[in-house]
Amino acid sequence: MEKYQKIIEDVYLEVKNTPHSGKVANYIPELAFVDPENFGVNITTIDKESFGVGDFNKKFSVQSITKILSLTLAYKFEGGKLWDRVDVEPSGNPFNSLLQLEADLGKPRNPFINAGAIVICDVLVSHLKNPKEDFLDFCKEISNISTLKYNEKVALSEKGSGYRNVALCNFIKSFGNIKNDVEEVLDFYFNMCSLEMTCKELSKTVLFLADDHFVTHKGERVLTMSQAKRINAILLTCGFYDESGEFAFRVGLPGKSGVGGGIVAIHPDQYCIAVWSPKLNIKGNSYKGMLFLEKFTSKTTSSIF
Ligand SMILES: NC(=O)CC[C@H](N)C(=O)O
């Protein structure tokens, strides 16, 4: 851990003082109220050592980052059959795009674009008795954080304005790739996206993707090693939408962003690192989050390449 601390502190100050670029997401009205100056970083190593700077203990809306956890649970339920419903190819299009779905007959390119994440929610609605509660319990179990919560205001705010997601869900249903009631699937999707975590909590929660020997506090494995490898592969190729190539090029780690301004990145066999800075670049990824991670992996020479 020591080798990372000083570099995290230095890079944090350097990036904090970089002129702001980008905009806070406001298409979900409730997200626009967040203070754009928030900036936090936290690293957790596979030995469970943790180190944070700045606003690393403030909760924020993790949004699409939760899609790592919903994919994980759906993969546990379905195994390889899951890939009949959703593909594993980068889309090269914005996260909320409808474009490819018609040509692809309602099969989303990957589980991290909204279309794919909505299909994953449908899979979970089919398997879970009380999707919202049961999914939250799963998140609590793998993170060992019993206080995790959805933010109802954020969920309702997106429910009242998420027209593209409503369109996506209906469109996919017209191809038969949504099995449940559209309303129910979307309600679950909006709640899932409204999950809140701190950088510290987030970097701890995804440790199961970094540590080959990870077991929950109940002594259970989350995924097999081969399944974890596959999720990391999809994170590397699809975790940042049409900026996934750029993220791999600049940072060199699998990871996932959310429009709340969070990014979590995974260094298999070493650590997970979470960054939060709400202003987003044009692709919907945190501007300072990406800049921080680029400098961090360059200065520590720790990437998967
Ligand atoms: N990239 C994101 O974080 C998008 C999530 C958001 N809830 C949406 O569906 O638009």
Ligand as a Chemical Component Dictionary entry (heavy atoms), coordinates in Angstrom:
data_LIG
# 
_chem_comp.id                   LIG 
_chem_comp.type                 NON-POLYMER 
_chem_comp.pdbx_formal_charge   0 
_chem_comp.three_letter_code    LIG 
# 
loop_
_chem_comp_atom.comp_id 
_chem_comp_atom.atom_id 
_chem_comp_atom.alt_atom_id 
_chem_comp_atom.type_symbol 
_chem_comp_atom.charge 
_chem_comp_atom.model_Cartn_x 
_chem_comp_atom.model_Cartn_y 
_chem_comp_atom.model_Cartn_z 
_chem_comp_atom.pdbx_ordinal 
LIG N1 N1 N 0 -24.042 5.875 -17.750 1  
LIG C1 C1 C 0 -24.895 5.818 -16.768 2  
LIG O1 O1 O 0 -24.530 5.909 -15.597 3  
LIG C2 C2 C 0 -26.328 5.770 -17.162 4  
LIG C3 C3 C 0 -27.257 5.371 -16.042 5  
LIG C4 C4 C 0 -28.541 6.125 -16.016 6  
LIG N2 N2 N 0 -29.365 5.646 -14.951 7  
LIG C5 C5 C 0 -29.266 6.022 -17.346 8  
LIG O2 O2 O 0 -29.905 5.058 -17.586 9  
LIG O3 O3 O 0 -29.206 6.888 -18.156 10 
# 
loop_
_chem_comp_bond.comp_id 
_chem_comp_bond.atom_id_1 
_chem_comp_bond.atom_id_2 
_chem_comp_bond.value_order 
_chem_comp_bond.pdbx_ordinal 
LIG N1 C1 SING 1 
LIG C1 O1 DOUB 2 
LIG C1 C2 SING 3 
LIG C2 C3 SING 4 
LIG C3 C4 SING 5 
LIG C4 N2 SING 6 
LIG C4 C5 SING 7 
LIG C5 O2 DOUB 8 
LIG C5 O3 SING 9 
# 
